[in-house]
């Protein structure tokens, strides 16, 4: 073989280690950064909605300052959740085939129905009933295009009498209750997609849906902590320390449960020591050392646990400024850690050779449909959408109707 032919082979064949079957040596992972972002963004939606439900359903009054911010966060990220799948599909117009010719045995196809239910029947309706009184008020005092937009959002329902407002709150309360299992279903089925792949030792695990649900709750709460602190800093507003302390408490509890379940998963794998466990150990030590051992375990789990745990023990002794910085750091690290977890599951699970004695290589390009740039754009898009919604629906210049549910019981 000439030198020129050797160079061509080196450029075409990806890097691999150990024993790899010939048909695998010419393949790259089919699921790339877009499929990493897909469960990550849907998890943020579910977690943010759970944070909002703590106020309306479980009556945690201390979280009222972040109630609407949590709802808007869930809605903004839900609007962008299917985009990674559509871009990965290559022909986004084909997505309508899922709805027109449903394939009920395909978990990925069922996502279309779950997404439509959660968007249209749960979150959008809950937001409308929660904001309807404000839409009517804002449409009367806001001139220009923005006022016309508020009138459009009222959809002609302008009754803001006390019985009508109470009915809005009652329906919103019911939708919140329905939304909690719907949020678990929205993200739990993503874990089901991976957990049902029996041939892959990294994915084939009955705990995978539970791990995805718990990590979704952790990441969503962390996102609400991050958004609230950043928004307060931008607006130069005083942070409600009671609110941020309660958010940090729920984040700590959720993180403890998530870490315990993932530790149980690894302990079970270690004890059973099945055929693919050796290659998983090697991946944790070598291939995925930075994203798994450092990103997910050390900086994404242990450091936030230490910070949040110390805040629970010594909260009254820590100055407010330091507490805010500790909460901000914990939330940011948790967001990075959960993103690393999604990377480890999606990309790491595809690096196995079918022989379980070799590893495939993977190098992501910068540009292109499956590159870093597209991933960064899709990850930034929900934050841009949320910024627009905050300017429209959480502006300081707009009066608010106040408490989301005046008929709620005693505060927790």
N, C-alpha and C positions, 0 to 999 in steps of 0.2 A: 504494500500500500504506500503510495507516495505521500510526501509531506502535506500536499494540498488536500488530498482526500482525508488524511488524518485530522486536519484542522476542521474540515467540514463535519466530521463525525463528532468531534469534541464540542462544536458549537450546537449541534442538534440534540445530542444526548445529554440529559440532565445528570447532575452529580448523584451518585448513590454509593452506599456503603454496605458491605456484607453480601449475602446471597440474594440476588434479585432475579426473578424470572425474566426471560428475554422480552416478553410483551409488556412488562412493566418498565423496562429501562428506557423506553421512548416516550413515557407518559409523564405529564406534570399533574399535580392535583387539580381536579376539575372544579372544586369549590375554592374560591380565593377570598380576597379581602371583602368582597361584596357580601358573601355568605357569612363572613365573620360579623359584619355590621348588622345584618338582618336580625339575628337573635339578640344582639346587643341593644338595638334601638327598641325592639318590641319589649324587652325586659325593662327598659327605662319607663316605657308607657305604663306597664303593669304596676311597677313600684310607685310611680308618682300618683296613680289613681288610688292605690291603697293609702297613701299619705293623706289624700283628700278625704277618703272614706273614714279615717280616724276621727274627723271633725263631725261629719254629717251622720254617720251610723253609730260610732262608738262614743260620740259626744266628748271628745278630748278638747275642751274649750281653749286650752293653752295654745293650740295649733291654728286658731282662727286667722292669725295674720298671714299664714301661708296657704289657706284653703283654696282661694281662687288661683293663686299662683301655681299650686299643684295641679289643679284641673286644667289650666291653660297649658302647663308643661306636658301633661299627658296627651292633650289634644294635638299640640304642635308636633310632638314626636310621632303620634299615631298617623298623622297625615303623611309623614315621610317614611314610615315603616316599610311599605311595600316597594319603595324605589330601588333598594339594592337588588331585590328579586327581579324587578322589571328590567333593570339594566343588565343583569346577569343573563336574563332570558335571551337577549339579542334582538328579539322581535317583540317589543312590548305590546303591540296590537294583538298578539296571540293570547294575552291574559284573559280576554273575554271568553275564550273557549272554555275556561274553567267554570264559568257561570252558565254558559249555554249548554255545554255537554259535561255535566259533573261526573267526576270519577270518584265515587264515594270510598273506594279502598285506598286512595292515595292521601296520606297525611298532608303533603304539600299542597294538593289541590283543595283540600278542605279549608286551608288557610283563607281562601277567598271568602268563604261563607262566614267563618269566624270573624274575620276582619270587618266584613260588612255589618255583621250583627253588632260588634263592639263599637264601631264608629257611628253608625246611623241610629241604632236602637238604644244605645246606652249613653255613650259619652256626649254625642252631639245634642241629644234630647236633654240630658242633665244640665249641660251648659246653658241651653236655651231657657229652661225653666228657672234656672238660677239667675240668669241675667235679664229675663223678660221685663221685670219691673224697671230695671235700669235702662233698658233699651227705650222704653216708652218715655222715661224722664229725659234721657239724653237727646232723643229725637226732637224734643220740644225746646231745648235750650242750646243745641249745637247747630250753628249755621253751616251752609255750604255742603260740600260733597260728603263730609263725615256725618253730618246730620241726616242726609239722605240715606247713607249707609245704615245708620241706626234704625231709621224708619223701615228700611227693607228687612232688617233683622226681626222686627216685631211681627212680620207676616200678617199684619192687619189686626193682631190681637192687642188692643190698647186698654183693656180693663185692668186698672190697678187698685181696685177697691180691696178692702181687707179680706173678704172671703176669697177673692181671686188669688191674692198673694199667698194666703194660707194653702190653697189648693196647689199652687205652684210648689211650695215647700214640701207638701205631702207627696206629690208625684216625684219630686227630686229625691226625696228620702227613699222611696221605693226603688227608683232607678239606681241609687247608690248600693242598695242591698243586692240587687240583681247584678250590678257591675263587679262586685267582689269575686264571685265564682267565675264570671266571664273573663276577668283579668287573669285568673289562674289558668283558665282554659286557653286563653290567647297565648300565653307563654309556655304553659305546661306541654302543649302539643309539640312545641319546638324541641323540647327535650325528648319527647316520645319519638320524634323522627330519628334522632341519633341513637336513642336507647334501644330501638327495635332492630338495629343492624347487628345481628347476632355474630356475623363473621368477623367483625372488627372488635378486638379485645378492649380498645379504648372507649368505644361507643356502646357496645352491647351490655347494658347494665340497667337493672330495674330502678335504681336510684337516680338515673339521669333526669327524668322529668322533675323530681323533687329538688334536685340540685339546681336546675334551671329556674324553678319558681323561687327558691330562696335567694339565689343570686340576683334575680330580678327585683325582689323586694329590697334587697340591700342597695343595689345600684340606683333604684328609683328614689329611695329616701335620701341617699347621698346626693343625688342630683338636685333634689329640693333644697337641701342644706346649702349646696353650692350656689344655686340660683338666688336664694333668699339673701345670702351674704353679699353676693356680687351686686344684686339690685339695690340693696340698702347702701352699699358703698358708692354706687354710681349716683344715686339720688341724694347722697349725703344725709341719710336718715338714720336715726338711732335704732339699733337692732334691739328687738324685744328679747331680752336675755332669757326670760322664762320660756318663751317659744323655742328658742334655739336650744335650750337645755333639754326640753322635752323631745325635740327632734333628735338630738344627740343620744338621748336615752333609748328611743326606739331603734335608732341606727345601731347602737351597741348591742341591743338584744337580738336584732335580726342578724347582725354579723356573727354573733356567738353561735346562733343556730346554724347559719350557713357554714361556718368553719367546722362545727361539730359533724355535720352531715358529710361534708367533703372529706374530713379526716376518717370518718367511718367507712367511706367508700375506699380510701386507700388502705386502711387496715384490713378490710375484707379482701382486697386484691392481694395484699401481702400475705395474708394467712392462707388463702386458697392457692396462691402461686401457680396459676394456670399456665398454659403453654406460652402465651404471649407476654407473661409478666417480665421476663428478663429483658426483652426489647423495650418495654415500658420504662424499666429502671434506667436503661441506657439513655433513653430519650430525655428523662428527667434530669440526668446528670450532664448530658452533652448537648443534644439537639435543641432542647427546650429549656436549657438552664436559665437563660435570661428572662424568658417570658413566664416560665412555670416556677422555678425555685426562687427567683428574685422578684419578678413582676407580680405574680399571683399570690405566692405564699408569704414572702418576706415583707415587701412594701405594700402589697394590696390587702393583706390580712393581718399579719402580726403587728406591724407598726400602728395601723388604725385601732386595733384591739387595745394596745398599750395606751395610746392617747385617749381613747374614749373611756377605757377602764379607769385611768387615773382621774379623768374628769368626773366620773361617777363617785369616786372615793373622796376626792379633795376639791370638789367644785366650789365650795364656799371660800376656800383659801386661795383660789386662783383669781387674779385680776380679770376683769371683763375683757380687756383687750387681748390678753394671752389666751383666754378661753375661746374667743372668736377665731383667733388664728389657729388654735388647735382643732376646732370644729372644721374650719375651712380646709386645713391640711388633711384631716381624716377623710372628709368627703371627696376631695380630689384624688387621694390615693386609692380609695375604694373604687371610684370610677375607672381609674387606670387598671386596677387589679381585676375587675370584672371583664374589662375589654381584653386583658391578657388571658383570662380564663376562656373567653370565647375563641380567641386565637388558638389556644392550646387544644381545644376540643375539635374545632373545624379543621385547622391545618395539621395539627399533630396527629389526628386520627387518620389522615390520608397519607402520612409518611411511612406507614407500615408496608412492608412487602408481604405478599401473600404467603411467602415461605416462613414468615415470622423470624427470619434470620438476617434480615437486611432492612435498610432504611432508604427511602427515596429522598432526593434533594428538592429544595424549593427556593427559588429566588424571585421575588416580586419586582416587576418593573416599575419605573416611576410614572410614566405616562401610560396612556391606553385605557381601555375599558375596565381592566382588572388591576390597575396600578394604584400606587400610593396617592397620586393626585386626585383620582376619582373618589377614592375612599375618604380623603380629607374633605372634599366638597360635600359628599353625602352626609358626613358626620357633622359638618358645620351648618348644613341647610336647616335642620330642626331648630337650632339656636337662632338663626335668622328669622324663621317663621315665628318663634316665640317672642322675639323682640318686637315684631310688628304687632302681634296680639297684645303685648303689654302696653304698647302705645295706644292701641284702640280701646282696650277694655280695663286696663289698670292705671290709666293716666291719673296723675295727682290733681288735674284740673277738673276731673269728673266727679260728681257726687255719687256716693254708693249707698245702696239700700241697707248695708250693714250686715247684721248677723244672718248666716245662711238658713238657720232653722229656729225661729223664736219659740216653737213648741217643744223643743228638746228637753230632756230631763236634767238631772243634776250633773254638773261637770265632774269629770274624773280627776 
